[in-house]
C-alpha cells in the first residue's frame, strides 16, 4: 500500500470511494461529498497529508466532522466558512493554535469533509483516524479507549448557531450533542477530541487515509471484481450475493436507521439475509445465523459497477455483493466490544470476529 | 413601597412568598426554594441589593436562573457550587469580571436562586428583573425587546456537564437550551443575557425585588385577606373564588403543562372556570369568556391561609382565590404581545389588558 502525501481533486476521488467502502453503508454518498469537496480544492492548494510522527508532542490536532443523519447531511453540505468559525471556537477553548486536521472516521462523508477544512485553513491533515471505519456514535473512537475526552467540543449549524460542551464522559457528549444536532435540523458541523500529537501518536489508527485511497483505486481498477480483490487483500469474507428485496429506512433521533432484506443470487440462490443499520451496518443475519456484526465491517458493493453502496443508495432490485471486513485489532478487546459491539446496540449476540 | 437594601434569612421569606405570587403558578414551590437558600445564607453575609444606577455603564451584570420544569427543579436544588462554575464560564466567555447578579424573573424559584449565587460569590444583586413576573420561555424578557441577545450563555447540570451557546436569536437559544435541559434530566442551572449596566439601565424592570418583598409582607400580615389588599394596591381584579375540581399535569419537552378546573364558591357559586398553564398560568376562561391572559398575571391564593398556590401545590378540593394582576407596561406593545401574548401560546384570542 502506497502512502499518500497530498490530496488534490484527482486522488480525492479514490479517497471518497474508499471512504464509502469503510463507511460500511453509513456516512452519506461519497459522490456528493467528493463533488462538493472538489469545489473547494479547485480553488486551493493540494492538502498535505502528514504522519503524526512528524509533529512535536505538544502540537494540537483537531478532528473535524459532520454529525447527524447521513440522509440529512447530504442536503446540507458545508460551504467551507463554517470551518473557520469552528476552528476559531476550538482554538479559543484550547488557548492554542491548531497544527493539523484529523478525520475522526475514515468512512463516509467524514473521510472527505476534513479536507475541506484543511484546504480552507491551509493546514495539513494527519494520515489516520480514530475508528478505522465509520461508527454511528461519537464516543466510538480509539481515543475513548485511551481515556481521551471528546470535550472541549464545538458545534455549529448551517444557520450560524454555535455551542460548546465540556462533559463528564464521552457518552454524555454524545447524548447532549445528539440532542442539539436534532434541534439544528438533523445535522451539524463539529470539532471534538482535540488531541496533542503525543496522545494522537498513541491512540491513532494509522495510515487509514492511505488505506482508503488504496481501496478506492482497487474499486476504480477492478470494478465489479473489486470486492474479490479486497476480500483477499484485507482478509475479508464474501458473505452474500443478492438482490435488494426491501429497504426500511427512518431518520429520527439524529440517526438514519433501517433494515435491508436480501434475496440470494448466483452461488447464494434460494437463500435470504437481512442487514440492520444505524447510519452504519450493524449486523448481517441469514435466518438465525449471524454472518457478521459490528465492530467488523459489513460493506456492500454494486454487483454490476463494483462501487460501494451506501444505505441511502440501496433500492429495490439492486444486485449487491456483501463483504465482511475485519475491524482494526484495537476494537477486539473486551473494553472495546463493550463500546462498539453488538450488545451495545441491543443485539443479544456475542461478537465473533470474522 | 419600601426599597430593600439587603437580604438575609429573615427577609428572604417575604421575597420567596412574593416571588411565588408573581410566579403566576410557575417556578416551583417557594418554601422549598427558601429553605434551601436559607442554608446558604446561614453561612454567608447578607446579600446587598443595589440599584442598577449605582453601577458604572461598563460593568457586567450576570443573570442566573434555573431552567426546566418546576416539577423537576424542586428535586434538584443547587448546592451552591454550580454557581462558581457557571460564573467562571461566563467570565471566560465575556473576558470580564462580573460586578453584580440579576434575577432574570421575579417569580418562583428564580426569584430566590440568584441569592444563593450572590451569597456564594459575595456579589450584590440588582433590584429588578427582566420579566416583572415569571414566563416559561427564555426569550420572554424585556432584554429581547431591547435587542439584547441571550448569548453568550452557559449551562450546567447536577452531574457536572457544561455547555455554552452563541446563537442567531433568542428563540434559537430557547430551542437549543431547552433540548439540552431535557437531556440533562429536566432542569439545569443557566447564566444568560450577560448585560452591561448601561443596557440594563435601559431595559430592566426596576425594583421588582422590593416589590415581591412588599407583596410577601402583605401576604404574611393579611393572610386570607391578602388577595384583596393586593388587588387594590396593584390595580388587579378578583377573578374567581373556587374549589379545585380537577388538575391535569404533565412534565415533558422541558416544561410542566396542565389544566385546572375550578368550581365557584362564595360569590361565584354555580359558576365554573378553567386555567391552562405552561409552567406559568397562561389563560383563565369562564366558558367561552376570557377572564385574563398572558402577559397579565393569573395568581392563585389559598382561600384559607392566603398563601400563593403554585401549580405543583394545586390539588382536588383546595379553596382558592384567583387574582388577575396587570403586567408591567413594557409587555403591552404590539411587539411584546407577539413575544408573550396568547397567540404565541396558540390561543386564538386577542390580548385585552385587565
HADDOCK unambig.tbl for C-alpha pairs under 7 A between the chains (distance, minus, plus):
assign (segid A and resid 160 and name CA) (segid B and resid 167 and name CA) 6.83 0.50 0.50
assign (segid A and resid 160 and name CA) (segid B and resid 168 and name CA) 6.25 0.50 0.50
assign (segid A and resid 161 and name CA) (segid B and resid 166 and name CA) 6.06 0.50 0.50
assign (segid A and resid 161 and name CA) (segid B and resid 167 and name CA) 4.26 0.50 0.50
assign (segid A and resid 161 and name CA) (segid B and resid 168 and name CA) 5.65 0.50 0.50
assign (segid A and resid 162 and name CA) (segid B and resid 165 and name CA) 5.80 0.50 0.50
assign (segid A and resid 162 and name CA) (segid B and resid 166 and name CA) 4.99 0.50 0.50
assign (segid A and resid 162 and name CA) (segid B and resid 167 and name CA) 5.84 0.50 0.50
assign (segid A and resid 163 and name CA) (segid B and resid 163 and name CA) 6.90 0.50 0.50
assign (segid A and resid 163 and name CA) (segid B and resid 164 and name CA) 5.40 0.50 0.50
assign (segid A and resid 163 and name CA) (segid B and resid 165 and name CA) 4.32 0.50 0.50
assign (segid A and resid 163 and name CA) (segid B and resid 166 and name CA) 6.06 0.50 0.50
assign (segid A and resid 164 and name CA) (segid B and resid 163 and name CA) 5.41 0.50 0.50
assign (segid A and resid 164 and name CA) (segid B and resid 164 and name CA) 5.08 0.50 0.50
assign (segid A and resid 164 and name CA) (segid B and resid 165 and name CA) 6.53 0.50 0.50
assign (segid A and resid 165 and name CA) (segid B and resid 162 and name CA) 5.79 0.50 0.50
assign (segid A and resid 165 and name CA) (segid B and resid 163 and name CA) 4.32 0.50 0.50
assign (segid A and resid 165 and name CA) (segid B and resid 164 and name CA) 6.51 0.50 0.50
assign (segid A and resid 166 and name CA) (segid B and resid 161 and name CA) 6.05 0.50 0.50
assign (segid A and resid 166 and name CA) (segid B and resid 162 and name CA) 4.99 0.50 0.50
assign (segid A and resid 166 and name CA) (segid B and resid 163 and name CA) 6.07 0.50 0.50
assign (segid A and resid 167 and name CA) (segid B and resid 160 and name CA) 6.84 0.50 0.50
assign (segid A and resid 167 and name CA) (segid B and resid 161 and name CA) 4.27 0.50 0.50
assign (segid A and resid 167 and name CA) (segid B and resid 162 and name CA) 5.85 0.50 0.50
assign (segid A and resid 168 and name CA) (segid B and resid 160 and name CA) 6.26 0.50 0.50
assign (segid A and resid 168 and name CA) (segid B and resid 161 and name CA) 5.66 0.50 0.50
assign (segid A and resid 176 and name CA) (segid B and resid 180 and name CA) 6.09 0.50 0.50
assign (segid A and resid 176 and name CA) (segid B and resid 183 and name CA) 6.35 0.50 0.50
assign (segid A and resid 179 and name CA) (segid B and resid 179 and name CA) 6.16 0.50 0.50
assign (segid A and resid 179 and name CA) (segid B and resid 180 and name CA) 6.60 0.50 0.50
assign (segid A and resid 180 and name CA) (segid B and resid 176 and name CA) 6.08 0.50 0.50
assign (segid A and resid 180 and name CA) (segid B and resid 179 and name CA) 6.59 0.50 0.50
assign (segid A and resid 180 and name CA) (segid B and resid 180 and name CA) 6.98 0.50 0.50
assign (segid A and resid 183 and name CA) (segid B and resid 176 and name CA) 6.34 0.50 0.50
